[in-house]
Amino acid sequence: MNVWRTTILTVALAATWGAPARADECEALAANVHAQNPEISVAERTTQDQSVVVALKADGVDELTVTCTSNVDKAPELTAKANATWPSSDFYDHVSSAGAIVMASSRSAIRSGSVLCAQRAMASDDNNAVYDVNGDRFECTTTSGVGGSTLIRISRLKTATPPQ
């Protein structure tokens, strides 16, 4: 019976071992976003399943989050939502400012990727698009009409390791 308890405890500890480091990374990214863009503030930190989500606040962006999973092989991602089919320029300004820091990319690359992805989603039959460019993945969903919205999720593409 003691072996069983020890095994369960070991598995539970192993599953959460990376979580504090990832939480620190997520909070540091969010703090860096705010430090470089004072108009974007850090709202709250929550945990969901095996990830840490730090919510940010910015005018013109209805939801803005940085998510870090406990899986160290998965890079942090940025999610932004506007309750509008055609988000304002401010929306894309804030997404590109935060995304440049979270993705370690340029503002112009994040902005153009976000705009192109949203446009592709609006033009597609199922209102979804995935757009990979400059080492980043943009996943977009749009809805139109009254209550339309635009959702953009940005993550780093995993770089292939060269064969040995």
Secondary structure, DSSP 4 states (H G I P E B T S, - for coil): -HHHHHHHHHHHHHHHTTHHHHHHHHHHHHHHHHHH-TTSEEEEEEEETTEEEEEEEETTEEEEEEEEES-TTSPPEEEEEESSSS--HHHHHHHHHHHHHHTTS-HHHHHHHHHHHHHHHHHSTTSEEEEEETTEEEEEEEE-STT-EEEEEEEEPPPPPPP-
